[in-house]
Amino acid sequence: MQLPRTIFTVQLEPATLSFINSFARNHGASAAPFASAEELLRTSMTGRAGCVVLGLTPQGEGDWLTPLTTLQKAGVLLPTIVLLNQPSVALAVSAMRQGALSVLEAPPDPAALEQALQDALDEDLRTRTARQQREDIITRLSTLTEGERDVLHRLLAGMANKNIAADLQLGLRTVELRRAKILQKLGARSLAEMVRLVTLADAIPLETS
């Protein structure tokens, strides 16, 4: 089930807010305006879906990025669109390095803002789906027995069944049964898919223990 999506806006002027409200309604989302990054952070962001649109006005060397870095340091994972007054390439690059998904001149061109909003919502869905997949794989890995994990480590290291059997001093049939059980528990149909799932989870080292 898809979570309700919210476009969180920070420090935006009325015309841009109006455009975002209209976009949100047309895309099954809602918009929530805030006067500052600090005010936004007083709202629980845990598990929220959507994106952030942050208005910034350069105020001197380093100062203008403070609201963006405040959100990043607080662990806000939603894709962030930055709207810049008096932008330059250097400022845009700095914002991207600080985690902004896209940077637009304020007030933004409606078509550019619409595309940026759609890209941000799409990116949030992609990252949220990948995060959920990773958590699901980690949960599945936690159900493996110690013996199955011993076999898994060696499969990931590229060892053949007969070599795993010799290394663990087990019968070949035992190794084959454990391998089949690993595939079943991980929901993988092949060794290649198993490797892909474990790599996606990035949960265990690839070397043998």
C-alpha positions as CSV (number, residue, x, y, z in Angstrom):
1,M,0.0,0.0,0.0
2,Q,1.4,3.4,-1.0
3,L,1.9,5.9,1.8
4,P,0.1,9.3,1.5
5,R,2.5,11.7,-0.2
6,T,3.2,15.2,1.1
7,I,5.1,18.0,-0.5
8,F,6.7,19.9,2.4
9,T,7.4,23.5,1.4
10,V,9.8,25.8,3.3
11,Q,10.3,29.6,2.9
12,L,8.4,29.9,-0.4
13,E,6.6,32.9,-1.8
14,P,2.8,32.8,-2.3
15,A,2.7,32.3,-6.1
16,T,5.0,29.2,-5.9
17,L,3.0,27.8,-2.9
18,S,-0.2,28.2,-5.0
19,F,1.4,26.3,-7.9
20,I,2.6,23.5,-5.6
21,N,-0.8,23.2,-3.9
22,S,-2.4,22.8,-7.4
23,F,0.2,20.2,-8.4
24,A,-0.4,18.3,-5.2
25,R,-4.1,18.1,-5.7
26,N,-3.7,16.9,-9.3
27,H,-1.3,14.2,-8.2
28,G,-3.1,12.7,-5.2
29,A,-0.8,14.4,-2.7
30,S,-1.0,17.1,-0.2
31,A,1.1,20.2,0.5
32,A,2.3,21.4,3.9
33,P,3.9,24.9,4.2
34,F,6.5,25.8,6.8
35,A,8.2,29.1,7.5
36,S,11.6,27.6,8.3
37,A,13.5,24.3,8.3
38,E,13.4,24.3,12.1
39,E,9.6,24.6,12.0
40,L,9.4,21.7,9.6
41,L,11.6,19.5,11.9
42,R,9.1,20.1,14.8
43,T,6.8,17.9,12.7
44,S,7.6,14.2,12.8
45,M,9.2,13.2,9.5
46,T,9.5,9.5,10.3
47,G,8.0,7.3,7.6
48,R,6.7,10.2,5.6
49,A,6.5,10.0,1.8
50,G,6.8,12.8,-0.7
51,C,9.5,15.5,-1.1
52,V,10.7,18.9,0.2
53,V,10.8,22.2,-1.7
54,L,13.2,24.6,0.0
55,G,13.5,28.3,-0.8
56,L,17.0,29.8,-0.2
57,T,18.3,33.3,-0.4
58,P,22.2,33.6,-0.4
59,Q,23.2,35.6,2.6
60,G,27.0,35.5,2.4
61,E,29.7,32.9,2.4
62,G,28.4,29.6,3.7
63,D,25.3,31.1,5.4
64,W,22.7,30.4,2.7
65,L,23.1,26.6,2.9
66,T,22.2,26.4,6.6
67,P,18.5,25.4,6.1
68,L,19.5,22.6,3.7
69,T,22.2,21.3,6.0
70,T,19.8,21.5,8.9
71,L,17.4,19.1,7.2
72,Q,20.3,16.8,6.1
73,K,21.8,16.6,9.6
74,A,18.3,15.9,11.1
75,G,18.1,12.8,8.8
76,V,15.4,14.0,6.5
77,L,15.5,11.4,3.7
78,L,13.0,13.0,1.4
79,P,14.2,14.3,-2.0
80,T,14.8,18.0,-1.8
81,I,14.2,20.6,-4.4
82,V,16.0,23.9,-3.8
83,L,14.7,27.2,-5.2
84,L,17.5,29.9,-5.3
85,N,17.2,33.6,-5.5
86,Q,20.2,35.0,-7.5
87,P,21.6,31.6,-8.4
88,S,25.0,30.8,-9.8
89,V,26.6,27.6,-11.0
90,A,28.8,27.5,-7.9
91,L,25.8,27.9,-5.6
92,A,23.8,25.2,-7.5
93,V,26.7,22.8,-7.3
94,S,27.1,23.4,-3.6
95,A,23.4,22.7,-3.0
96,M,23.6,19.5,-5.0
97,R,26.7,18.4,-3.0
98,Q,24.7,19.0,0.1
99,G,22.0,16.6,-1.0
100,A,19.6,18.6,-3.1
101,L,18.0,16.5,-5.9
102,S,17.5,19.6,-8.1
103,V,18.1,23.3,-8.0
104,L,15.9,25.9,-9.8
105,E,15.9,29.7,-10.0
106,A,13.3,31.4,-7.9
107,P,10.6,32.2,-8.9
108,P,10.7,28.9,-10.9
109,D,9.4,28.4,-14.3
110,P,6.2,26.4,-13.9
111,A,7.1,23.7,-16.4
112,A,10.5,23.2,-14.7
113,L,9.0,23.1,-11.3
114,E,6.4,20.6,-12.3
115,Q,9.1,18.3,-13.8
116,A,11.2,18.7,-10.7
117,L,8.3,17.8,-8.4
118,Q,7.5,14.8,-10.5
119,D,11.1,13.7,-10.5
120,A,11.3,14.1,-6.7
121,L,8.1,12.1,-6.0
122,D,9.4,9.4,-8.4
123,E,12.8,9.3,-6.7
124,D,11.2,9.0,-3.3
125,L,9.1,6.0,-4.4
126,R,12.2,4.4,-5.9
127,T,14.3,4.9,-2.8
128,R,11.5,3.9,-0.5
129,T,10.9,0.7,-2.5
130,A,14.6,-0.2,-2.5
131,R,14.8,0.4,1.3
132,Q,11.8,-1.8,1.9
133,Q,13.3,-4.5,-0.3
134,R,16.6,-4.3,1.6
135,E,14.8,-4.6,5.0
136,D,12.8,-7.6,3.7
137,I,16.0,-9.4,2.6
138,I,17.7,-8.7,5.9
139,T,14.7,-10.1,7.7
140,R,14.8,-13.2,5.5
141,L,18.6,-13.6,6.1
142,S,17.9,-13.5,9.8
143,T,15.9,-16.7,9.5
144,L,18.9,-18.7,8.3
145,T,20.5,-21.2,10.7
146,E,24.2,-21.1,11.5
147,G,24.8,-24.0,9.2
148,E,22.9,-22.4,6.4
149,R,24.9,-19.2,6.9
150,D,28.1,-21.2,6.7
151,V,27.1,-22.5,3.3
152,L,25.8,-19.1,2.2
153,H,29.2,-17.4,2.9
154,R,31.0,-20.0,0.8
155,L,28.4,-19.8,-2.0
156,L,29.0,-16.0,-2.1
157,A,32.7,-16.6,-2.3
158,G,32.2,-18.7,-5.5
159,M,32.8,-22.1,-4.0
160,A,31.2,-25.2,-5.6
161,N,29.1,-27.5,-3.6
162,K,31.7,-30.2,-3.4
163,N,34.3,-27.7,-2.2
164,I,31.9,-26.4,0.5
165,A,31.3,-29.9,1.6
166,A,35.0,-30.6,2.0
167,D,35.6,-27.2,3.7
168,L,32.9,-27.7,6.2
169,Q,33.5,-31.5,6.5
170,L,29.9,-32.2,5.5
171,G,28.3,-34.6,3.1
172,L,27.5,-33.3,-0.4
173,R,23.8,-34.0,0.1
174,T,23.8,-31.9,3.3
175,V,25.3,-29.0,1.4
176,E,22.8,-29.3,-1.4
177,L,19.9,-29.4,1.1
178,R,21.2,-26.3,2.9
179,R,21.6,-24.5,-0.4
180,A,18.1,-25.3,-1.4
181,K,16.8,-24.1,2.0
182,I,18.7,-20.9,1.6
183,L,17.1,-20.2,-1.8
184,Q,13.7,-21.0,-0.4
185,K,14.1,-18.7,2.6
186,L,15.4,-15.8,0.5
187,G,12.7,-16.3,-2.2
188,A,15.4,-16.8,-4.9
189,R,15.0,-19.1,-7.9
190,S,18.7,-19.4,-8.7
191,L,22.1,-18.9,-7.3
192,A,22.5,-15.8,-9.4
193,E,19.3,-14.3,-8.0
194,M,20.4,-15.2,-4.5
195,V,23.7,-13.4,-5.0
196,R,21.8,-10.3,-6.3
197,L,19.5,-10.2,-3.3
198,V,22.3,-10.5,-0.7
199,T,24.3,-7.9,-2.6
200,L,21.3,-5.6,-2.6
201,A,20.9,-6.1,1.2
202,D,24.6,-5.5,1.7
203,A,24.1,-7.3,5.0
204,I,26.9,-9.8,5.2
205,P,30.5,-10.0,4.0
206,L,31.3,-11.9,0.9
207,E,34.4,-13.7,2.3
208,T,34.2,-17.0,4.1
209,S,34.1,-17.0,7.9
